[in-house]
Amino acid sequence: MKRFLIFSVLLAFGLGLAVAQERTSGTLEGIVTDQDGNPIEDAIITAMGPQGIRTDTTDKQGRYSIRALVSGTYQVKADAPSYGTVVQSDVNISIGT
């Protein structure tokens, strides 16, 4: 019983940290597709902004997610083998979004 209680307290503490993190940061997420709308796997997404450079790689559905970004304006680059590179400037990240 004591182990379960400790686990429950630690789990609740961990969930509280996750919620608090979302309230002080933002997330950049999306889907990378080709011109026909097909997802592109293994594209490298790079967000360059106030806290430096953060990256993620797309999954089989072309999805990516870069979490815990401080609020600010970012330049986002998608680099996909055989497709090239696309850069989007002035991407605004807000707290909690």
C-alpha positions as CSV (number, residue, x, y, z in Angstrom):
1,M,0.0,0.0,0.0
2,K,2.8,2.4,0.9
3,R,4.5,1.8,-2.6
4,F,1.2,2.6,-4.4
5,L,0.8,5.8,-2.4
6,I,4.3,6.9,-3.2
7,F,3.8,6.1,-6.9
8,S,0.5,8.0,-6.9
9,V,2.1,11.0,-5.3
10,L,5.0,10.9,-7.8
11,L,2.6,10.5,-10.7
12,A,0.5,13.4,-9.6
13,F,3.6,15.5,-9.2
14,G,4.8,14.6,-12.7
15,L,1.4,15.4,-14.2
16,G,1.5,18.8,-12.4
17,L,4.9,19.6,-14.0
18,A,3.6,18.7,-17.4
19,V,0.6,21.0,-17.1
20,A,2.8,23.8,-15.7
21,Q,5.2,23.4,-18.6
22,E,2.4,23.9,-21.1
23,R,1.4,27.1,-19.3
24,T,4.8,28.6,-19.6
25,S,5.7,27.5,-23.1
26,G,4.3,26.7,-26.6
27,T,4.5,23.9,-29.1
28,L,5.3,23.8,-32.8
29,E,3.6,20.9,-34.5
30,G,2.4,20.1,-38.0
31,I,2.5,17.7,-40.9
32,V,5.0,17.8,-43.8
33,T,3.6,16.6,-47.1
34,D,4.6,16.6,-50.8
35,Q,2.8,18.6,-53.5
36,D,0.3,15.8,-53.8
37,G,-0.5,15.8,-50.1
38,N,1.4,12.6,-49.3
39,P,3.2,12.6,-45.9
40,I,7.0,12.9,-45.9
41,E,8.8,10.7,-43.4
42,D,12.2,11.6,-41.9
43,A,12.1,15.3,-42.8
44,I,14.2,17.2,-40.3
45,I,12.3,20.2,-38.8
46,T,14.4,22.9,-37.2
47,A,13.0,25.8,-35.1
48,M,15.4,28.7,-34.6
49,G,14.4,31.3,-32.1
50,P,14.8,33.0,-28.7
51,Q,16.0,29.8,-27.0
52,G,18.3,28.7,-29.8
53,I,17.8,25.8,-32.1
54,R,15.5,22.8,-31.5
55,T,14.8,20.0,-33.9
56,D,12.5,17.0,-34.6
57,T,12.1,14.4,-37.3
58,T,8.8,13.6,-39.0
59,D,7.2,10.2,-38.4
60,K,5.5,7.9,-41.1
61,Q,2.5,10.2,-41.2
62,G,4.7,13.3,-41.7
63,R,4.0,14.6,-38.2
64,Y,6.4,16.5,-36.0
65,S,6.2,18.2,-32.6
66,I,8.6,20.5,-30.9
67,R,7.5,21.2,-27.4
68,A,8.5,23.5,-24.6
69,L,9.4,26.5,-26.8
70,V,9.5,29.9,-25.2
71,S,7.2,32.5,-26.5
72,G,8.6,34.4,-29.5
73,T,9.2,34.5,-33.2
74,Y,10.9,31.6,-34.9
75,Q,12.3,30.6,-38.3
76,V,11.2,27.1,-39.1
77,K,13.1,25.0,-41.7
78,A,11.9,21.6,-43.1
79,D,14.6,19.6,-44.9
80,A,13.6,16.4,-46.5
81,P,15.8,14.1,-48.5
82,S,14.9,14.0,-52.2
83,Y,12.5,17.0,-51.7
84,G,14.8,19.9,-50.7
85,T,14.4,22.6,-48.0
86,V,11.6,24.9,-47.2
87,V,12.0,27.9,-44.8
88,Q,9.2,29.8,-43.1
89,S,10.1,33.0,-41.3
90,D,8.1,34.9,-38.6
91,V,6.4,31.9,-37.0
92,N,4.9,33.1,-33.7
93,I,4.9,30.7,-30.8
94,S,2.7,31.8,-27.8
95,I,2.4,30.4,-24.3
96,G,0.0,27.5,-24.1
97,T,-0.5,27.1,-27.8
